Amino acid sequence: MSSETFTTAMFLIAAIISAGVLINAVFPVIYTLSGTISSSSHKVDERLSTDVKIVTTYASGGGNNARIWLKNIGAGRIADASVQKADIFLGGQGDFIRLTRSETLADGTWTYEILEDTNDYWDSGETLYIEATTTKIPSRGEIVYFQFVLPTGLYRSTTFTAGD
């Protein structure tokens, strides 16, 4: 009977040690994995809460100027720094260029203003006004291509007819 008790005690000690080793090996992996899942969840939430709609567009045919109004229709706000890093593509269909953001308008540049801004964020419901200049804008009555791309990957594009 004492040999059975001794064997049972040895198995119990071995089981406890094995469980400790297993926990020490698995716990760091679970901890790292939870951090990755949390980070991914935050990025997905940010992308889902961000949405933009092109409200209206205008380009002077034969001229070099275009004006575009976009509205933040998402639940989240977009930082002014993200708008500054946005890519703008403008020109004729199949003949457009990427414009550079600038404080003053010149050929191949764009400027923006968040209308009724109070906090340096493009809040939900606020309108972004973009003014752009490029020689790639086609003549009156021809199709103009416009695309707006945020650093998060959100993009909106449209085509419209150049006016007077």
Salt bridges, closest charged atoms under 4 A:
GLU46 OE1 - HIS42 NE2 3.95
ASP51 OD1 - ARG156 NH2 2.40
ASP87 OD1 - ARG98 NE 2.80
ASP95 OD1 - LYS136 NZ 3.00
GLU103 OE2 - ARG101 NH1 3.15
ASP164 OD1 - ARG140 NE 2.33
